[in-house]
Amino acid sequence: MYINNLKVYLVGNPPPHHGGRYFIFLKLFTDNGIEGIGEVYCATFHPHVIEKMIVDIFERHVYGMNPFRIEYLWRGVYGRGYTMRPDASLLGVLSGLEIALWDICGKAVEKPIYELLGGKVHEKLRTYTYLYPKNGSAYTNESPNVYDNPELAAEAAIVCLKQGFTAVKFDPAGPYSVFDPRQPSLEAMDRSELFCKHLREAVGSKADLLFGTHGQFSTSGAIRLARRLETYDLLWFEEPIPPESPEEMSKFARQTKIPVATGERLTTKYEFARVLEAGAASILQPALGRVGGILETKKIAGMAESHYAQVAPHLYCGPVEGAANIQISTCIPNFLILESIGRWEGFHAQILKKPIEWDSGFVIPPKEPGLGIELNEEVALAHIYNEKDLHLEMAENPIY
């Protein structure tokens, strides 16, 4: 069995764009008819440029290979061009291809991927969801924004509890910038504290609160903010400072009672090793479509075990990366909680032939071979991402 073809899908994610404005899916084909799907999490270049990167890696490294030689492929791609260092764009492409190879391997032996990586540890996976800015079923400029009103955010959290969630994530501290890190304003700290207060009063001890930021604070600024929030018993403070310096993040971690979570923007075991060695975080959040794939995440989880750190895979992506998150979470003992895009409804369900199974706050790991999902190609081709979508994204999401 060998890989003999590739197809890439640049899929526009319709409003409300939960998980991003577009998804980059790919499919690998074998000579004996097995197909594997993967997803690339990479936003450093135009998606059509990423597509060309995928084709290049496929032609130079994947075409003709035995799909079981994943470790060999990984080293070859990681070291190409004599780089031998984490590169977010390269690792994103490698991740998508690696996930698709695992899908093929699982299908070839008729086993879920988690059975090939040590077997099932968890029968079901606890999930959390983000409190999205627009509340309710309509998503228009006229819809209420939960981040304009902490009482509205509390109401949204209660809705999540009624659905079955036992944890919610929110980020009221304000936007990030290419000029980060910086000190939080007094207004931002007041707003963050008020949100935590209202949310904790609303959910009581029925749900964990996950405080999200995007690395926009300086170390001292994050410490100032954390001291305001400690009384609300948060499960974590996510990415308090930019990802470049785990040494600085460790200074923050030593100054707060709130567990630190990080990893969305990190790639490979090497960057996560620095986090663990510095004591910068006790909760790791690898994004499987960027970090280096499924096997690399298994290695990261193993390192984390020896530091008593837990793993909570990050998801700002489509359901294929979500399915990879489910596979790795099922087979690691130090799994904490899984990021869920709501209840995996809407477009995240439509783009798959069979939706991810979510039940009363938990994802049920699939028993089907490989990733346990199949891409609905008809839906994917009906939602091709185009230049018009890109210009809208740039206009609506300035970086500073």
N, C-alpha and C positions, 0 to 999 in steps of 0.2 A: 504493500500500500504506500502510495506517495501523493504529495500535493501537486495538483496539475492545473488549478485555476483559482481566480480571485474575482470577487465582485464587491464594490464599495457603494454604500448608500449614504448620501448626505440628506438627512431627513429634517424638514422643518417641523418644529414642535408647535402646534397651534396654541393660541391663547387658552389658558392663562400662562403658558410657557413654563410650567413647573418642571424643574430639572434642566432648564436651559432653552434657548431659542432654537437650537438644532442639536441633532444627535448624529454621530459618525459611526455607522454600523459597517461591518464587513463580513463577507462570507468566504470561507475556503472550501475547495472541492477536492476530493480524492479520486484516484483512477478507478476505485471500486464503488463510487456513488455515494459515499458518506459526505455530508456537508456539516461544517462547523461555523458558528457565528461568534463574533466578538464586537467589542465597542471600544473606540478610542476616545479618551478624555484629553483633548488638547485644544486650547484656545489661543495659543501664542501666535498663530498665523491664520490667514483666511482658510476656511474649511476646504476650499478647492486646492489650496497649496498642501494641506495635510493629506488630501487624497493622493496627490502626486508622490508625497513621501511614502505613503502606504504602498503604492505600486512599486516604488524604487526598492524598498526593503523586501517586498515580496519577490521581485525578479532576481535580486542579488543574493537572497538568503533563504527564502521559503520554497520557491518553486522547485519541485523535484525531491523535496526532503521527506524522510520518514517522520510522520507527525508525532511519534513517541520520543523523538530526540529533542525535547524541549530545552533541557539544560544546555546542550551543545549549541542550539540556535541562540539562546539567551546570551551566552558568552560571545558568540560571533557578532551579534548586533551591538551589544554593549561596548565592545572594543573596536568597532569599525572606525576607520579614519584615525586610529591610534588615539582615541579620546580617553577611554577607560575612566570615565567619571560620569556622574549623574547629569543627564540632559533631558529636561522636561519634555521637549517635543519628540525626541528620539524614543524616550521611554514610553510616551503615550502611544506611539505607533506600535512599538514592540508589545505593549500590553494588550492591545486589541487583537493582534495576531496570535499572541500566546493564549489568550482566552479561547479563541476559535480552535486552536490546536487541542486544548484540553477537551473542548466539546466533542471534537472528532474522536479523541482517545476514549472518552467515556462511551460514546455510541459504538465504537468498534468492539468493546468488551461488554457492552450492554449494562453499564453501571453508571450511577451518578458520579460526578467528579469527586465528591467528598469520600466516596468509597475507595478511591484510588489514592487518597491522601491521609489514610489512617482510619477512615470510617466515621460513622455518625457518633458525635458526642452529645448533641442536643436534639431532642425530638421536636422542639419548636423554638423560634427565635423571637425574643422580645423586641419590639420596634418603638421608634419615636417618630414624630412628624414635626416639621417646621410650621410655625404660625405664619402663613403667607400674608403679605401686605393687604391684599384685598379679601374682605370677609364675605362669605355667602357664595351663592352659585354664579351670580353675574360677575364678570370681570371687566368693568369699564372704568373710565376716568371718574364717573359719578359714584362708583361703589365706595363704601367706607373703607378707610385704610386703618388696620388695627394698630399701626405704629403712630397714628395721630392721636390715639386715645387709649390709655392703659386699661380703662374699664371695658372697652370693646375687645381688647386683647384677652382680658380675663374671660369674657363671654366666649370668645373663640376657643380658649383652652378648655372650658367646660364642655363645649361641643365635642372636642377631641376625646375627652374622658368618656362621654356618653357613647362614643363610637367604639371604645375599648382601649384606647391608648393610655399608657401609664407614665408617659414622659413626653414633654413638648420642648422644642427649641425655639428661641426667639433672639433677635439682635436689635435692641432699641438704641444702641449707643451712637448710631449715625453712620454715614457712608465712609468707606475707605478711600484712599487716594494714592496716586503714584508718588506723592511727597511724604508718605508715612515713613517712620513713626512720628507721632506727635503727642502732646499732652491733651487729654480729654478736656473739653470745656466744662465749666461748672454746670451749664445747662444740660450737657450730655450725661453728666454724672447724676444730676437730679432726676432726669428722665429715666435713666437705667434703674435707679433705686426705686422709683415710683412703680415702674413696670414689675419689678421683682416683688414688691409689696402686694400689689393687686393680684398678681398671678398666684402667689403663695396663699393669700387669703381665699382665693377662688378654689384652688385645688386641694388645699390642706395637705394631708399626708398621702393622698391618693395618687399623686403623680410627682415624678422628678422634674425639676426645672433645669434646662440646659442653656446656659448663657453663651450666646454666640457673638463673636466679633471676627474681624478679618485682618488681624495683625496690625491694626492702625495705630496702636499706642506705643509710646516709649516705655521702657521698663518701669521707671518711676511713676509714669502716668497710669499704667495698668495696676500698679500696687495701690495707688490712691483710690482707683475705682473699685478694686476688689475689696478693700476694707469697708466700703459702703455696702457691699452686697453679701458679706459673709453671714450675716444674721439670717438670711433666707435659705440657708442649707442647700446650695446649688449642687447638682451632680457634677458639673464641670464648668470651667471658664475656658472657652475655646479660642485657641490661637491669640493669646493676649498681645503678642508682639509679632513683628514680621518673622518669617521662617529662617532667615539667613543665619541667625546666631542662637543656637541652643544654649550657649553659655549665658547669654543675657536672659533667656527664658528661665533658666534654672535659678537666677537671682529672684525672679518673680515668684517661682514655685516655692522658694524657701520663705517667702514673706506673706504667704496667704494660706488660709485653711481650706480654700476651694481647690479640688483636684483640677489639674491642668490637662487639657486635651489638645492635641495638635497632629498634623500630618496630611491635611488635604493637599498641600502644595509640595510635599516632599516626594522624592522618588528613591527607590532602591533601599536595600538593607543598610547601605553605607550611611545614608543620611539619617535613617532611624536609629542606627547604632550611636551616632553622636548625641541624639536626643536622650537615649537611655543612659549613656555613660555620664552625661552632664546632670542627670536627674532633672531634666527640664519638663517632663510630663509623665504622668502615670497612666494616661489613656491615649492610645495611638489610633489615628484615624486615616489609614491608607485609603486612597481612592484607586480601586483595582484597575481602572482604565488608564491610569497614569503611573502608578507606582512601579510597574514592571511585571504585572500580571499575577496570576494565581499562585504559582510556585514561589515567587519572590515574597508574596504576602505570607505564605506559610512559614518561610524562613524568618520573617520579621516577627511573626507571632511567637515563634520559638525563642527568639532572643528576648522578647518581652516577658515570656514566662519566667526567665531567670532573674528578671528585675521586678517580679510581682506586678507587672504592668498589664493592663487589659487592652483589648482591641475592640474598636467600634467603627467598622468600615464607613467611610464617608460616601455620600451619594449626591452629587449635583450633576446628573447625567440621565441616561435613559434606562429602560428596564433590562437591557442586556448586561450592563455593568452591575445593575441591581441583582441580577441572577447570579453573577460571579461572586458578589458579596455574600449571597445566601450560601453558595457552595462552600466557601472558605469558612464562614461563620459556623456552619454545621459541624465542622471537623476540628475546631481548635478549642482546647479547654478553657482558655482565658478570654473567650468572647464575652463582651459586656452587653451591647445593645446594637441594633441594626437601624440605620437611617432608612426611613420609608418615605416615598413620595405619596403623602396621604395614605389611602388604602389601596394603592395601585389600580386606581380606576381611570376613567377618561382615556386619553391618548396612550397612556402607559399600558392600558389593557388592550386597546384596539390594535396597537402595533405588534402584538403577539397573537399567535393562533389560540393560545390558552393562557389566560392571565395568571400572574403570580398569585398563589393562594395566601390570602390574609384573613385571619380569623380572630376577632376579639382582642386585638392588640399584638398578635403574634403572626409571623410568617411560618407556614408549614413547609419544611424542605421537600422538594419534589422527589418522587421515586423514579421518574423517567431518566433514561441515560443521558450522559453529558451534562449540559447546563440545566436540562429539564424544561427548556422553552424552545419555541420555534418562531422565527420572524415571519410576520404576515407581509410577504413581499408586495402584495397588491396594495396594501395600505401605505407601505414605505414609498412605493413608486408614485402614489397619488399625492404625496406631500414632499416633493423634492425641494430642498432649500435653494434659494436663488439670490441674486444680487440685491433685489429689492428688500429682501428680509435683512440682509447685512446692513444696508443703509439705515433701515429703521432701528436696528439694534444700536448702531453707532450714535444715532441722534438721541435715543432714549436713555442710553447708558454712558454718559461721559465719564472718563476715568479720573477727572479731578474737577 
